[in-house]
């Protein structure tokens, strides 16, 4: 096995606690893995394969298979108007393990989110990652970590957008409750700026035995029941 294998094949699955929760590794080949669009935005993320619909923007193929048969998620800038945004939310995940926030632990700050993004076009603008803690039965009780990762490639920035998939590795903040991720893509002035995502996964250090109760295992997926903390 090689480090960070595409489908998590390098993760130690000998013990239940080492497995990642359902939906925490997704290449979008079969479905969206529980990722959904917010209903209060003007434009939406789409599951797509092959080139996007507007010339000179967007990827021509996915990252997983590197051909036009593979799927990815993207925000079609031609769907909206200036400064419209698309917000894609993950399924609910259990809290990350406690020792990733302990400076004395060998796992300190080792909980990472890994993904590939594609931002190309003369009017490509911004991709943002947020984290939202969720408290059952209580709205607005969990912490929100806004903009833990931001990529801005609008006109006037020092970096020019390139027609390539690029990898991001983001260290997640301290998370003590169930949580979800949010990817926000913002459209600029004109429709030449599609934004795409593929191969989203957590590092295996994010979750540990004692936080997940294994219920059913199939096709590299684990359904979980959150345990008391």
N, CA, C and O of each residue as an XYZ file, in Angstrom:
916
protein
N       0.835     -1.193      0.000
C       0.000      0.000      0.000
C       0.880      1.259      0.000
O       1.966      1.273      0.580
N       0.391      2.304     -0.658
C       1.119      3.547     -0.628
C       0.422      4.525      0.308
O      -0.768      4.390      0.593
N       1.164      5.491      0.771
C       0.608      6.458      1.703
C      -0.522      7.234      1.046
O      -0.414      7.648     -0.109
N      -1.622      7.433      1.801
C      -2.775      8.183      1.316
C      -3.325      7.593      0.023
O      -3.535      8.315     -0.951
N      -3.557      6.289      0.012
C      -4.169      5.665     -1.151
C      -5.518      6.307     -1.420
O      -6.176      6.813     -0.511
N      -5.912      6.278     -2.665
C      -7.051      7.045     -3.125
C      -8.319      6.745     -2.364
O      -9.045      7.667     -1.993
N      -8.609      5.465     -2.120
C      -9.856      5.109     -1.469
C      -9.660      4.765      0.000
O     -10.514      4.105      0.591
N      -8.561      5.193      0.602
C      -8.309      4.913      2.001
C      -7.781      3.523      2.244
O      -7.865      3.021      3.365
N      -7.231      2.878      1.210
C      -6.756      1.512      1.359
C      -5.547      1.405      2.271
O      -5.207      0.311      2.723
N      -4.898      2.522      2.547
C      -3.742      2.478      3.437
C      -4.142      2.642      4.900
O      -3.291      2.530      5.783
N      -5.416      2.905      5.174
C      -5.844      3.080      6.543
C      -5.859      1.724      7.248
O      -6.210      0.710      6.645
N      -5.484      1.711      8.503
C      -5.434      0.494      9.289
C      -6.840      0.081      9.705
O      -7.416      0.681     10.613
N      -7.391     -0.919      9.063
C      -8.761     -1.339      9.348
C      -8.798     -2.554     10.266
O      -9.828     -3.222     10.349
N      -7.698     -2.857     10.959
C      -7.655     -4.028     11.831
C      -8.601     -3.875     13.017
O      -9.133     -4.857     13.533
N      -8.804     -2.623     13.441
C      -9.703     -2.370     14.560
C     -10.792     -1.412     14.111
O     -10.573     -0.537     13.273
N     -11.963     -1.598     14.687
C     -13.101     -0.781     14.284
C     -12.805      0.703     14.429
O     -13.172      1.499     13.565
N     -12.142      1.081     15.519
C     -11.920      2.487     15.783
C     -11.014      3.166     14.783
O     -11.008      4.393     14.691
N     -10.240      2.386     14.023
C      -9.346      2.979     13.049
C     -10.056      3.306     11.744
O      -9.508      4.012     10.898
N     -11.276      2.793     11.575
C     -12.011      3.028     10.349
C     -12.617      4.424     10.340
O     -12.888      5.005     11.391
N     -12.822      4.943      9.161
C     -13.405      6.261      9.027
C     -14.919      6.159      8.897
O     -15.419      5.183      8.338
N     -15.662      7.148      9.401
C     -17.120      7.087      9.327
C     -17.625      7.207      7.901
O     -16.921      7.672      7.005
N     -18.844      6.782      7.721
C     -19.457      6.788      6.401
C     -19.435      8.189      5.800
O     -19.741      9.169      6.480
N     -19.075      8.277      4.531
C     -19.071      9.555      3.837
C     -17.835     10.390      4.035
O     -17.757     11.504      3.518
N     -16.849      9.878      4.780
C     -15.659     10.689      5.063
C     -14.560     10.519      4.027
O     -13.511     11.155      4.129
N     -14.786      9.679      3.042
C     -13.870      9.553      1.911
C     -14.722      9.391      0.662
O     -15.448      8.405      0.527
N     -14.640     10.340     -0.240
C     -15.555     10.327     -1.389
C     -14.849     10.741     -2.673
O     -14.166     11.763     -2.723
N     -15.027      9.930     -3.707
C     -14.505     10.262     -5.034
C     -15.634     10.541     -6.025
O     -15.378     10.821     -7.197
N     -16.896     10.463     -5.553
C     -18.085     10.842     -6.328
C     -18.350      9.964     -7.543
O     -19.118     10.350     -8.424
N     -17.731      8.796     -7.605
C     -17.946      7.928     -8.762
C     -19.334      7.284     -8.749
O     -19.947      7.116     -9.803
N     -19.829      6.924     -7.569
C     -21.138      6.267     -7.478
C     -22.254      7.237     -7.134
O     -23.361      7.127     -7.661
N     -21.970      8.184     -6.253
C     -22.968      9.159     -5.805
C     -22.241     10.297     -5.109
O     -21.030     10.453     -5.259
N     -22.989     11.096     -4.341
C     -22.376     12.250     -3.669
C     -21.935     11.937     -2.243
O     -21.474     12.835     -1.538
N     -22.067     10.683     -1.801
C     -21.601     10.260     -0.471
C     -22.250     11.046      0.671
O     -21.641     11.223      1.726
N     -23.462     11.508      0.466
C     -24.151     12.262      1.508
C     -23.932     13.760      1.479
O     -24.543     14.483      2.265
N     -23.071     14.247      0.589
C     -22.912     15.693      0.431
C     -24.151     16.242     -0.262
O     -24.621     15.667     -1.243
N     -24.683     17.359      0.246
C     -25.911     17.940     -0.285
C     -25.763     19.445     -0.463
O     -24.909     20.077      0.159
N     -26.606     20.006     -1.320
C     -26.632     21.449     -1.517
C     -27.472     22.133     -0.451
O     -28.502     21.608     -0.031
N     -27.031     23.298     -0.020
C     -27.869     24.140      0.815
C     -29.018     24.669     -0.043
O     -28.839     24.946     -1.229
N     -30.190     24.807      0.559
C     -31.357     25.279     -0.198
C     -31.504     26.794     -0.167
O     -32.409     27.338     -0.801
N     -30.632     27.480      0.557
C     -30.771     28.936      0.669
C     -29.703     29.695     -0.107
O     -29.330     30.810      0.258
N     -29.211     29.076     -1.189
C     -28.245     29.743     -2.058
C     -28.836     29.893     -3.454
O     -29.865     29.298     -3.774
N     -28.173     30.697     -4.278
C     -28.698     31.024     -5.605
C     -28.310     30.011     -6.676
O     -29.054     29.812     -7.636
N     -27.167     29.376     -6.525
C     -26.706     28.365     -7.473
C     -26.251     27.141     -6.693
O     -26.132     27.196     -5.469
N     -25.995     26.034     -7.388
C     -25.786     24.765     -6.715
C     -24.566     24.020     -7.268
O     -24.130     24.228     -8.400
N     -24.039     23.141     -6.406
C     -23.019     22.196     -6.837
C     -23.697     21.060     -7.606
O     -24.802     20.640     -7.262
N     -23.020     20.565     -8.654
C     -23.557     19.487     -9.473
C     -22.542     18.349     -9.572
O     -21.334     18.583     -9.624
N     -23.042     17.131     -9.595
C     -22.197     15.973     -9.890
C     -22.128     15.847    -11.410
O     -23.152     15.824    -12.092
N     -20.895     15.764    -11.930
C     -20.712     15.904    -13.376
C     -19.507     15.081    -13.826
O     -18.624     14.767    -13.027
N     -19.480     14.742    -15.090
C     -18.297     14.111    -15.676
C     -18.012     14.735    -17.034
O     -18.910     15.263    -17.691
N     -16.743     14.667    -17.447
C     -16.334     15.302    -18.691
C     -16.189     16.804    -18.539
O     -16.257     17.322    -17.424
N     -15.987     17.520    -19.653
C     -15.794     18.971    -19.591
C     -17.041     19.685    -19.076
O     -18.162     19.216    -19.273
N     -16.835     20.819    -18.417
C     -17.970     21.649    -18.033
C     -18.555     22.311    -19.279
O     -17.975     22.230    -20.362
N     -19.707     22.965    -19.121
C     -20.480     23.412    -20.284
C     -19.965     24.698    -20.911
O     -20.323     25.016    -22.045
N     -19.131     25.440    -20.194
C     -18.595     26.701    -20.714
C     -17.145     26.509    -21.128
O     -16.337     26.002    -20.350
N     -16.815     26.909    -22.340
C     -15.440     26.776    -22.830
C     -14.476     27.636    -22.012
O     -14.840     28.684    -21.480
N     -13.246     27.159    -21.931
C     -12.157     27.895    -21.278
C     -12.377     28.061    -19.778
O     -11.931     29.039    -19.178
N     -13.059     27.107    -19.191
C     -13.222     27.104    -17.739
C     -13.550     25.694    -17.287
O     -13.940     24.844    -18.087
N     -13.385     25.455    -15.981
C     -13.725     24.140    -15.438
C     -12.771     23.047    -15.880
O     -11.997     23.251    -16.815
N     -12.808     21.880    -15.227
C     -11.955     20.755    -15.643
C     -12.528     20.044    -16.865
O     -13.718     20.151    -17.160
N     -11.668     19.321    -17.567
C     -12.110     18.473    -18.684
C     -12.358     17.043    -18.242
O     -12.989     16.267    -18.960
N     -11.862     16.692    -17.056
C     -12.015     15.340    -16.531
C     -11.854     15.395    -15.016
O     -11.408     16.403    -14.466
N     -12.217     14.314    -14.352
C     -12.120     14.279    -12.898
C     -10.686     14.001    -12.459
O      -9.814     13.730    -13.286
N     -10.451     14.071    -11.146
C      -9.120     13.766    -10.644
C      -8.922     12.282    -10.412
O      -7.819     11.774    -10.611
N      -9.968     11.569     -9.992
C      -9.851     10.164     -9.608
C      -9.367      9.290    -10.757
O      -8.399      8.543    -10.618
N     -10.053      9.391    -11.896
C      -9.744      8.520    -13.037
C      -8.939      9.221    -14.117
O      -8.360      8.569    -14.986
N      -8.899     10.544    -14.069
C      -8.196     11.355    -15.065
C      -8.700     11.091    -16.485
O      -7.935     11.152    -17.448
N      -9.996     10.796    -16.600
C     -10.613     10.714    -17.925
C     -12.050     11.221    -17.836
O     -12.554     11.507    -16.750
N     -12.702     11.327    -18.996
C     -14.023     11.943    -19.028
C     -15.140     11.020    -18.565
O     -16.312     11.385    -18.654
N     -14.801      9.825    -18.070
C     -15.805      8.912    -17.515
C     -15.989      9.101    -16.003
O     -16.999      8.679    -15.438
N     -15.012      9.734    -15.358
C     -15.056      9.899    -13.913
C     -15.859     11.120    -13.498
O     -15.972     12.087    -14.250
N     -16.418     11.067    -12.290
C     -17.289     12.126    -11.791
C     -16.567     13.032    -10.793
O     -15.601     12.635    -10.141
N     -17.065     14.242    -10.701
C     -16.604     15.219     -9.716
C     -17.778     16.149     -9.405
O     -18.818     16.071    -10.059
N     -17.620     17.019     -8.423
C     -18.620     18.026     -8.097
C     -18.128     19.392     -8.573
O     -16.949     19.719     -8.441
N     -19.061     20.195     -9.136
C     -18.624     21.523     -9.559
C     -19.743     22.547     -9.472
O     -20.928     22.221     -9.525
N     -19.321     23.791     -9.336
C     -20.212     24.940     -9.370
C     -20.147     25.525    -10.773
O     -19.090     25.974    -11.215
N     -21.285     25.517    -11.476
C     -21.365     26.039    -12.840
C     -21.633     27.537    -12.770
O     -22.741     27.965    -12.447
N     -20.616     28.322    -13.072
C     -20.741     29.777    -12.952
C     -21.743     30.356    -13.946
O     -22.232     31.467    -13.742
N     -22.058     29.629    -15.017
C     -23.019     30.143    -15.997
C     -24.450     30.086    -15.484
O     -25.349     30.662    -16.097
N     -24.677     29.394    -14.359
C     -26.029     29.289    -13.808
C     -26.482     30.534    -13.066
O     -27.681     30.792    -12.967
N     -25.549     31.302    -12.548
C     -25.924     32.373    -11.634
C     -25.581     33.755    -12.128
O     -25.281     33.976    -13.301
N     -25.637     34.680    -11.186
C     -25.305     36.073    -11.444
C     -24.117     36.480    -10.572
O     -23.616     35.691     -9.771
N     -23.687     37.707    -10.741
C     -22.507     38.216    -10.032
C     -22.625     38.016     -8.530
O     -23.631     38.377     -7.919
N     -21.572     37.431     -7.935
C     -21.396     37.197     -6.502
C     -22.367     36.160     -5.925
O     -22.466     36.025     -4.705
N     -23.076     35.436     -6.778
C     -23.873     34.309     -6.277
C     -22.949     33.259     -5.683
O     -21.784     33.165     -6.071
N     -23.463     32.465     -4.740
C     -22.657     31.447     -4.098
C     -23.369     30.104     -4.120
O     -24.598     30.031     -4.134
N     -22.576     29.052     -4.122
C     -23.070     27.681     -4.004
C     -22.470     27.085     -2.739
O     -21.268     27.205     -2.503
N     -23.310     26.435     -1.915
C     -22.858     25.891     -0.634
C     -23.182     24.405     -0.577
O     -24.345     24.011     -0.674
N     -22.142     23.576     -0.419
C     -22.296     22.123     -0.355
C     -21.923     21.644      1.034
O     -20.837     21.943      1.529
N     -22.837     20.887      1.674
C     -22.646     20.429      3.046
C     -22.390     18.932      3.079
O     -22.977     18.165      2.316
N     -21.502     18.533      3.981
C     -21.169     17.125      4.170
C     -22.226     16.437      5.009
O     -23.070     17.106      5.607
N     -22.197     15.099      5.067
C     -22.994     14.413      6.090
C     -22.445     14.740      7.474
O     -21.395     15.370      7.597
N     -23.145     14.318      8.498
C     -22.730     14.576      9.876
C     -21.654     13.580     10.284
O     -21.799     12.378     10.064
N     -20.574     14.080     10.880
C     -19.464     13.251     11.345
C     -19.392     13.292     12.872
O     -19.844     14.261     13.483
N     -18.832     12.258     13.494
C     -18.615     12.293     14.947
C     -17.466     13.241     15.281
O     -16.729     13.652     14.385
N     -17.302     13.594     16.562
C     -16.192     14.481     16.936
C     -14.842     13.847     16.587
O     -14.711     12.624     16.539
N     -13.862     14.683     16.349
C     -12.513     14.165     16.137
C     -11.945     13.672     17.470
O     -12.434     14.050     18.534
N     -10.922     12.833     17.407
C     -10.339     12.268     18.625
C      -9.705     13.374     19.469
O      -9.214     14.370     18.937
N      -9.720     13.186     20.786
C      -9.285     14.229     21.703
C      -7.801     14.555     21.572
O      -7.407     15.716     21.684
N      -6.969     13.527     21.334
C      -5.527     13.783     21.403
C      -4.979     14.538     20.201
O      -3.810     14.924     20.215
N      -5.781     14.764     19.155
C      -5.273     15.582     18.051
C      -5.201     17.055     18.460
O      -4.635     17.878     17.740
N      -5.780     17.383     19.624
C      -5.707     18.754     20.136
C      -4.793     18.886     21.357
O      -4.726     19.945     21.980
N      -4.094     17.806     21.689
C      -3.207     17.788     22.848
C      -1.755     17.975     22.390
O      -1.214     17.108     21.704
N      -1.121     19.089     22.759
C       0.263     19.336     22.314
C       1.252     18.254     22.735
O       2.317     18.125     22.133
N       0.910     17.473     23.767
C       1.808     16.429     24.231
C       1.616     15.107     23.488
O       2.391     14.169     23.672
N       0.604     15.037     22.667
C       0.291     13.795     21.968
C       1.055     13.699     20.645
O       1.276     14.716     19.987
N       1.462     12.487     20.247
C       2.090     12.319     18.925
C       1.115     12.573     17.785
O       1.527     12.715     16.634
N      -0.182     12.632     18.100
C      -1.195     12.891     17.078
C      -1.616     14.354     17.020
O      -2.570     14.702     16.323
N      -0.913     15.205     17.745
C      -1.268     16.618     17.803
C      -1.289     17.238     16.402
O      -0.316     17.159     15.653
N      -2.426     17.854     16.072
C      -2.639     18.545     14.794
C      -2.447     17.625     13.579
O      -2.060     18.076     12.501
N      -2.723     16.339     13.773
C      -2.584     15.393     12.663
C      -3.910     15.067     11.994
O      -3.939     14.287     11.042
N      -5.004     15.643     12.469
C      -6.294     15.452     11.800
C      -6.367     16.408     10.615
O      -6.420     17.626     10.786
N      -6.368     15.845      9.424
C      -6.329     16.652      8.205
C      -7.527     16.327      7.310
O      -8.003     15.192      7.262
N      -7.990     17.338      6.616
C      -8.908     17.121      5.503
C      -8.113     17.267      4.215
O      -7.377     18.236      4.027
N      -8.276     16.285      3.329
C      -7.525     16.274      2.079
C      -8.517     16.304      0.923
O      -9.514     15.582      0.937
N      -8.249     17.130     -0.069
C      -9.134     17.181     -1.226
C      -8.395     17.785     -2.416
O      -7.342     18.407     -2.273
N      -8.977     17.581     -3.586
C      -8.451     18.176     -4.812
C      -9.464     19.188     -5.333
O     -10.668     18.930     -5.340
N      -8.972     20.319     -5.759
C      -9.838     21.375     -6.275
C      -9.343     21.838     -7.639
O      -8.161     21.713     -7.959
N     -10.258     22.372     -8.433
C      -9.939     22.865     -9.776
C     -10.610     24.218     -9.935
O     -11.835     24.316     -9.864
N      -9.819     25.263    -10.148
C     -10.331     26.619    -10.315
C      -9.677     27.211    -11.560
O      -8.488     27.527    -11.564
N     -10.476     27.354    -12.611
C      -9.896     27.788    -13.879
C     -10.885     28.664    -14.631
O     -12.085     28.389    -14.658
N     -10.363     29.730    -15.245
C     -11.171     30.658    -16.026
C     -10.784     32.083    -15.685
O     -10.304     32.360    -14.585
N     -10.993     32.981    -16.625
C     -10.533     34.359    -16.432
C     -11.309     35.070    -15.332
O     -10.850     36.089    -14.816
N     -12.487     34.546    -14.963
C     -13.265     35.184    -13.912
C     -13.503     34.246    -12.729
O     -14.471     34.422    -11.988
N     -12.637     33.258    -12.545
C     -12.781     32.391    -11.378
C     -12.555     33.217    -10.122
O     -11.709     34.112    -10.101
N     -13.330     32.908     -9.054
C     -13.242     33.776     -7.879
C     -12.760     33.027     -6.646
O     -11.554     32.984     -6.403
N     -13.657     32.432     -5.852
C     -13.248     32.025     -4.506
C     -13.886     30.703     -4.091
O     -15.052     30.428     -4.376
N     -13.065     29.886     -3.398
C     -13.522     28.637     -2.792
C     -13.157     28.685     -1.310
O     -12.022     29.005     -0.955
N     -14.131     28.365     -0.440
C     -13.963     28.515      1.006
C     -14.425     27.240      1.707
O     -15.411     26.623      1.304
N     -13.697     26.848      2.768
C     -14.077     25.711      3.605
C     -14.455     26.206      4.998
O     -13.710     26.959      5.625
N     -15.637     25.768      5.477
C     -16.100     26.069      6.828
C     -16.318     24.767      7.597
O     -16.496     23.705      6.999
N     -16.302     24.860      8.933
C     -16.649     23.738      9.817
C     -17.757     24.196     10.761
O     -17.660     25.264     11.364
N     -18.811     23.387     10.888
C     -19.941     23.713     11.755
C     -20.200     22.578     12.728
O     -20.551     21.471     12.319
N     -20.026     22.854     14.040
C     -20.410     21.875     15.045
C     -21.937     21.839     15.169
O     -22.609     22.853     14.975
N     -22.474     20.656     15.494
C     -23.922     20.475     15.554
C     -24.296     19.898     16.917
O     -23.712     18.909     17.361
N     -25.261     20.514     17.568
C     -25.797     20.031     18.833
C     -27.238     19.621     18.589
O     -28.070     20.449     18.220
N     -27.532     18.354     18.795
C     -28.883     17.878     18.536
C     -29.886     18.580     19.446
O     -29.678     18.673     20.656
N     -30.964     19.068     18.861
C     -32.028     19.699     19.628
C     -31.753     21.130     20.035
O     -32.524     21.721     20.791
N     -30.666     21.690     19.542
C     -30.319     23.072     19.934
C     -29.669     23.783     18.751
O     -28.509     23.528     18.427
N     -30.406     24.660     18.119
C     -29.847     25.404     16.998
C     -28.863     26.460     17.490
O     -29.059     27.071     18.540
N     -27.820     26.658     16.725
C     -26.818     27.686     17.000
C     -26.056     27.474     18.313
O     -25.496     28.419     18.867
N     -26.038     26.229     18.809
C     -25.292     25.948     20.044
C     -23.843     25.540     19.757
O     -22.961     25.749     20.590
N     -23.605     24.972     18.606
C     -22.256     24.526     18.274
C     -21.402     25.655     17.723
O     -21.913     26.664     17.237
N     -20.104     25.467     17.806
C     -19.178     26.471     17.279
C     -19.119     26.403     15.754
O     -19.253     25.332     15.160
N     -18.920     27.546     15.142
C     -18.699     27.624     13.699
C     -17.294     28.142     13.452
O     -16.913     29.197     13.959
N     -16.533     27.401     12.678
C     -15.200     27.842     12.271
C     -15.306     28.280     10.808
O     -15.298     27.456      9.893
N     -15.404     29.567     10.618
C     -15.572     30.103      9.274
C     -14.214     30.274      8.588
O     -13.232     30.690      9.202
N     -14.195     29.945      7.317
C     -13.031     30.213      6.464
C     -11.747     29.619      7.030
O     -10.746     30.323      7.167
N     -11.767     28.321      7.362
C     -10.525     27.702      7.828
C      -9.560     27.472      6.670
O      -8.370     27.230      6.873
N     -10.091     27.552      5.459
C      -9.245     27.493      4.249
C      -9.929     28.318      3.183
O     -11.131     28.179      2.960
N      -9.162     29.185      2.517
C      -9.710     30.054      1.471
C      -8.750     30.069      0.297
O      -7.541     30.217      0.474
N      -9.292     29.915     -0.901
C      -8.496     30.074     -2.125
C      -9.180     31.148     -2.973
O     -10.311     30.984     -3.429
N      -8.455     32.251     -3.167
C      -8.975     33.384     -3.930
C      -8.115     33.573     -5.171
O      -6.925     33.870     -5.068
N      -8.721     33.399     -6.347
C      -7.961     33.539     -7.593
C      -8.574     34.589     -8.508
O      -8.452     34.496     -9.729
N      -9.227     35.579     -7.930
C      -9.881     36.594     -8.740
C      -8.849     37.521     -9.374
O      -7.694     37.572     -8.954
N      -9.294     38.253    -10.396
C      -8.417     39.215    -11.075
C      -7.773     40.160    -10.068
O      -8.442     40.676     -9.172
N      -6.499     40.376    -10.218
C      -5.784     41.261     -9.316
C      -4.990     40.524     -8.258
O      -4.118     41.112     -7.618
N      -5.279     39.233     -8.061
C      -4.465     38.460     -7.127
C      -3.178     38.054     -7.818
O      -3.083     38.077     -9.045
N      -2.186     37.681     -7.017
C      -0.862     37.404     -7.566
C      -0.802     36.088     -8.323
O       0.070     35.913     -9.174
N      -1.710     35.155     -8.036
C      -1.652     33.837     -8.650
C      -2.648     33.723     -9.784
O      -3.821     34.053     -9.609
N      -2.206     33.262    -10.942
C      -3.080     33.055    -12.077
C      -3.706     31.660    -11.996
O      -3.014     30.701    -11.657
N      -5.013     31.527    -12.304
C      -5.638     30.211    -12.290
C      -5.065     29.317    -13.374
O      -4.764     29.782    -14.474
N      -4.912     28.029    -13.065
C      -4.352     27.068    -14.015
C      -5.351     25.939    -14.236
O      -6.141     25.612    -13.350
N      -5.306     25.354    -15.418
C      -6.229     24.288    -15.794
C      -5.705     22.938    -15.285
O      -5.422     22.033    -16.070
N      -5.584     22.823    -13.967
C      -5.058     21.604    -13.342
C      -5.808     21.345    -12.045
O      -6.354     22.263    -11.432
N      -5.827     20.073    -11.633
C      -6.305     19.721    -10.298
C      -5.171     19.958     -9.306
O      -4.038     19.533     -9.534
N      -5.479     20.630     -8.216
C      -4.479     20.893     -7.186
C      -4.925     20.294     -5.864
O      -6.119     20.233     -5.569
N      -3.955     19.851     -5.068
C      -4.266     19.206     -3.793
C      -4.194     20.195     -2.646
O      -3.303     21.044     -2.598
N      -5.135     20.081     -1.726
C      -5.119     20.863     -0.491
C      -5.132     19.912      0.696
O      -5.827     18.897      0.676
N      -4.366     20.239      1.726
C      -4.353     19.505      2.979
C      -4.566     20.527      4.092
O      -3.739     21.417      4.287
N      -5.667     20.400      4.817
C      -6.065     21.402      5.799
C      -6.108     20.760      7.185
O      -6.779     19.746      7.377
N      -5.400     21.341      8.147
C      -5.481     20.891      9.531
C      -6.786     21.380     10.140
O      -7.071     22.577     10.126
N      -7.580     20.456     10.675
C      -8.866     20.840     11.231
C      -8.705     21.417     12.638
O      -7.795     21.019     13.364
N      -9.579     22.353     13.036
C      -9.510     22.948     14.375
C     -10.013     21.966     15.433
O     -10.419     20.850     15.108
N      -9.986     22.381     16.684
C     -10.511     21.551     17.766
C     -12.018     21.376     17.597
O     -12.765     22.354     17.550
N     -12.457     20.124     17.507
C     -13.872     19.818     17.302
C     -14.300     18.837     18.390
O     -13.782     17.723     18.457
N     -15.226     19.236     19.227
C     -15.618     18.419     20.375
C     -17.040     17.879     20.258
O     -17.501     17.160     21.145
N     -17.735     18.214     19.182
C     -19.089     17.728     18.960
C     -19.206     17.173     17.546
O     -18.298     17.316     16.727
N     -20.340     16.537     17.281
C     -20.600     16.138     15.899
C     -20.507     17.375     15.010
O     -20.791     18.490     15.449
N     -20.111     17.168     13.768
C     -19.872     18.335     12.923
C     -20.100     17.998     11.455
O     -20.179     16.834     11.063
N     -20.201     19.041     10.674
C     -20.239     18.892      9.218
C     -19.316     19.924      8.586
O     -18.995     20.950      9.185
N     -18.902     19.625      7.371
C     -18.080     20.543      6.580
C     -18.951     21.268      5.569
O     -19.998     20.764      5.163
N     -18.516     22.445      5.169
C     -19.221     23.204      4.137
C     -18.202     23.765      3.152
O     -17.252     24.443      3.544
N     -18.407     23.475      1.873
C     -17.606     24.096      0.818
C     -18.469     25.160      0.143
O     -19.564     24.885     -0.348
N     -17.945     26.368      0.135
C     -18.653     27.498     -0.470
C     -17.871     27.993     -1.685
O     -16.696     28.341     -1.577
N     -18.535     28.020     -2.842
C     -17.938     28.548     -4.071
C     -18.679     29.823     -4.458
O     -19.910     29.856     -4.453
N     -17.936     30.863     -4.790
C     -18.536     32.160     -5.104
C     -18.225     32.530     -6.545
O     -17.079     32.470     -6.990
N     -19.270     32.913     -7.259
C     -19.150     33.308     -8.664
C     -18.735     34.770     -8.763
O     -19.145     35.589     -7.941
N     -17.929     35.099     -9.758
C     -17.502     36.489     -9.958
C     -18.412     37.183    -10.975
O     -19.599     36.871    -11.062
N     -17.859     38.114    -11.735
C     -18.668     38.982    -12.591
C     -19.266     38.230    -13.773
O     -20.433     38.432    -14.109
N     -18.479     37.365    -14.407
C     -18.930     36.685    -15.622
C     -18.823     35.173    -15.447
O     -18.235     34.703    -14.473
N     -19.393     34.398    -16.394
C     -19.494     32.945    -16.202
C     -18.242     32.146    -16.521
O     -18.310     30.920    -16.612
N     -17.097     32.805    -16.696
C     -15.874     32.077    -17.029
C     -15.076     31.805    -15.755
O     -14.028     32.409    -15.524
N     -15.586     30.889    -14.937
C     -14.916     30.618    -13.674
C     -15.561     29.488    -12.891
O     -15.919     29.673    -11.727
N     -15.717     28.314    -13.508
C     -16.258     27.160    -12.793
C     -15.273     26.687    -11.722
O     -14.060     26.832    -11.874
N     -15.812     26.119    -10.635
C     -14.999     25.621     -9.524
C     -15.399     24.184     -9.247
O     -16.591     23.891     -9.155
N     -14.429     23.272     -9.110
C     -14.721     21.845     -8.953
C     -13.974     21.255     -7.756
O     -12.942     21.772     -7.329
N     -14.529     20.148     -7.223
C     -13.934     19.400     -6.113
C     -13.976     17.914     -6.417
O     -14.888     17.431     -7.088
N     -12.962     17.181     -5.908
C     -12.928     15.734     -6.083
C     -12.055     15.117     -4.985
O     -11.212     15.789     -4.391
N     -12.276     13.827     -4.731
C     -11.438     13.037     -3.822
C     -11.258     13.711     -2.456
O     -10.146     14.059     -2.059
N     -12.368     13.883     -1.758
C     -12.366     14.487     -0.424
C     -12.210     13.379      0.614
O     -12.939     12.388      0.567
N     -11.274     13.528      1.549
C     -11.080     12.489      2.567
C     -10.449     13.072      3.832
O      -9.752     14.086      3.791
N     -10.716     12.398      4.959
C     -10.050     12.699      6.225
C      -8.813     11.817      6.371
O      -8.782     10.697      5.862
N      -7.806     12.318      7.060
C      -6.687     11.462      7.442
C      -7.171     10.497      8.523
O      -8.093     10.831      9.267
N      -6.569      9.302      8.629
C      -7.051      8.307      9.597
C      -6.888      8.741     11.044
O      -7.535      8.176     11.926
N      -6.038      9.730     11.314
C      -5.826     10.188     12.691
C      -7.017     10.971     13.247
O      -7.056     11.255     14.444
N      -7.982     11.324     12.406
C      -9.086     12.175     12.866
C     -10.035     11.469     13.828
O     -10.610     12.106     14.710
N     -10.204     10.151     13.663
C     -11.213      9.442     14.443
C     -10.565      8.260     15.150
O      -9.614      7.664     14.644
N     -11.092      7.929     16.327
C     -10.450      6.893     17.122
C     -11.467      5.981     17.763
O     -12.657      6.289     17.824
N     -10.972      4.841     18.244
C     -11.810      3.897     18.944
C     -12.379      4.543     20.206
O     -11.666      5.242     20.926
N     -13.647      4.311     20.467
C     -14.300      4.924     21.606
C     -15.225      6.056     21.201
O     -16.127      6.430     21.951
N     -14.997      6.607     19.998
C     -15.883      7.643     19.510
C     -16.916      7.065     18.543
O     -17.990      7.638     18.363
N     -16.593      5.940     17.927
C     -17.523      5.315     16.995
C     -17.910      3.942     17.504
O     -17.065      3.195     17.997
N     -19.158      3.615     17.389
C     -19.603      2.261     17.643
C     -19.939      1.644     16.302
O     -20.868      2.092     15.630
N     -19.193      0.616     15.900
C     -19.416      0.021     14.596
C     -20.762     -0.682     14.554
O     -21.079     -1.464     15.450
N     -21.542     -0.420     13.544
C     -22.847     -1.025     13.390
C     -22.861     -1.975     12.199
O     -23.368     -3.093     12.287
N     -22.298     -1.515     11.085
C     -22.358     -2.323      9.878
C     -21.233     -1.893      8.957
O     -20.992     -0.698      8.783
N     -20.557     -2.838      8.378
C     -19.414     -2.557      7.525
C     -19.651     -3.148      6.152
O     -19.921     -4.343      6.028
N     -19.553     -2.318      5.111
C     -19.737     -2.804      3.752
C     -19.078     -1.844      2.776
O     -19.209     -0.629      2.918
N     -18.385     -2.367      1.803
C     -17.803     -1.558      0.740
C     -17.017     -0.354      1.261
O     -17.179      0.778      0.806
N     -16.157     -0.655      2.240
C     -15.266      0.371      2.799
C     -16.019      1.477      3.532
O     -15.469      2.562      3.722
N     -17.254      1.235      3.945
C     -18.017      2.233      4.659
C     -18.376      1.746      6.043
O     -18.549      0.546      6.259
N     -18.489      2.667      6.984
C     -18.882      2.334      8.346
C     -20.029      3.225      8.753
O     -19.923      4.449      8.677
N     -21.128      2.626      9.185
C     -22.180      3.395      9.822
C     -21.797      3.552     11.284
O     -21.279      2.607     11.879
N     -22.033      4.717     11.884
C     -21.582      4.937     13.241
C     -22.700      5.414     14.135
O     -23.657      6.042     13.684
N     -22.564      5.105     15.406
C     -23.404      5.662     16.454
C     -22.489      6.459     17.365
O     -21.511      5.914     17.877
N     -22.780      7.730     17.579
C     -21.895      8.559     18.408
C     -22.002      8.130     19.861
O     -23.099      7.982     20.398
N     -20.853      7.932     20.490
C     -20.803      7.498     21.871
C     -20.687      8.705     22.787
O     -20.328      9.795     22.341
N     -20.991      8.512     24.074
C     -20.879      9.589     25.035
C     -19.441     10.006     25.249
O     -18.522      9.197     25.124
N     -19.253     11.277     25.573
C     -17.899     11.803     25.772
C     -17.780     12.324     27.189
O     -16.721     12.815     27.580
